[in-house]
Amino acid sequence: MWIMIAGPYRSGAASGEERAANLRILNEAAVSLRRAGHVPVIGVNMALPMIEAAGGSEAAYDEIMLPVSLALADRCDACLRVGGPSADAEVSRFNSIGRPVYYALSEIPAPEVHE
């Protein structure tokens, strides 16, 4: 499955170090998902380079971050919700389109084997 990992990046993170720690949590979950045979997707990882290329301003962040993340959510099979408060829009998107939202790696079924 293609699984979006949704969790905080800036929410509750006042410093660059805290944002980096949040991103590390998302990426560590991605490694676990990949090792389990899934394709992990993190909206922040897709959006941040574009935000930087657009000048890195708050306006660029607002223009790019959530729309990119929601567009990715539409293309994923499921969502893994990690960390503290944030990513509610992504989780709501999965709920509204009837796709599963998991709250622990152990809840995610093994990938289907195609021969």
N, C-alpha and C positions, 0 to 999 in steps of 0.2 A: 504494500500500500504506500501511497504518497501521503505522508503525515506531516501536517503543519505543527510546529512546536510554538505554542503561544504562551507568553509570559512577559513580565516587566522588563523594560529596557531603561526608560527614563523615569518611570513612575517610582517615586520614593527614593530616587538616586540623585542626590544634590551634586555629586562630584563625578568627574571623569572616571575615577577609580571605581566608584560604585556602579556606574553604567557598564564599565568593563567587566566587573564581577557578575552583573546580571547577564551580560552577553555570554560570558563563559558558561554559566548554568545552562543557557539555551543550547550552546554548542556541545556541551558534554552530553546533554540528552540526545542531540543529533547523532553523536558517535554511537551511543547505546542503541538507538533505533537502526542505524546503518548496520551495526554488527548483528542485529536481530533479523536483518534481511529486508528492511523497509527503506524507503527513500525519504529522508528528512528534509523539511522545507522550513526556513526561518525567514519571515518577512523582513526583519531588521537587517539581516545579512544582504538581502537584495536591495533594500532601500538606502542604506547608509552611503554606499558609493555614489549613488545618484544625487543624494542630498549634498554630499561634498562637492560633486561636479557642478551643482546648481548654486554654489557659493556658501553652503553650510549655515545659512541663516535660519532663524526661527520660521520665517515664511516658507523657506524651501522645505524644512522639516514638515510643516503643516500641509504643504502642497503634495508631498510625496509619500510620507511614511504610511499613513492609514490607507489611502487608496491602493497602494502597491500591496500592502499586506492583505487587504480584503480581496483583491483580484487573485492573489495566490490562494487564498482560502477557498475560493470558488473552484479551483482546479485540484484541490486535494481530496483524498478519500476520507480523512479523519483528522482529528486534532488531538494533540497531547498538551494539556494545560499544566504548566509548571510555575513555580515561584509564587510571589505575592500578588497583590492587586494590580491588575492591568490586563490587557488583551481581552477585555469584555466584548468589544465589537467583533473580534474574530470568533470567539466562542458563540456569541449570539448568531453570527452568520452560519456557523455549522449547525446549531440547533434549528434555525429557521429553514434550512434546506434538508433537514433530516439526516445529517451525517453524524457519526459518533464523535463524542468528546470524551477522551480518557483523562484520568487524573493521576495515573501511575503507569509506569512502564509495564508492570505486571498485568494490567488490565488488557493490554493490546494483544490480539490474537496473533499467532504465528502467521507468516505470509504463506499464501497459496504457492504450491510448487507446480511449476509448468514444465512439462517435459518436451 
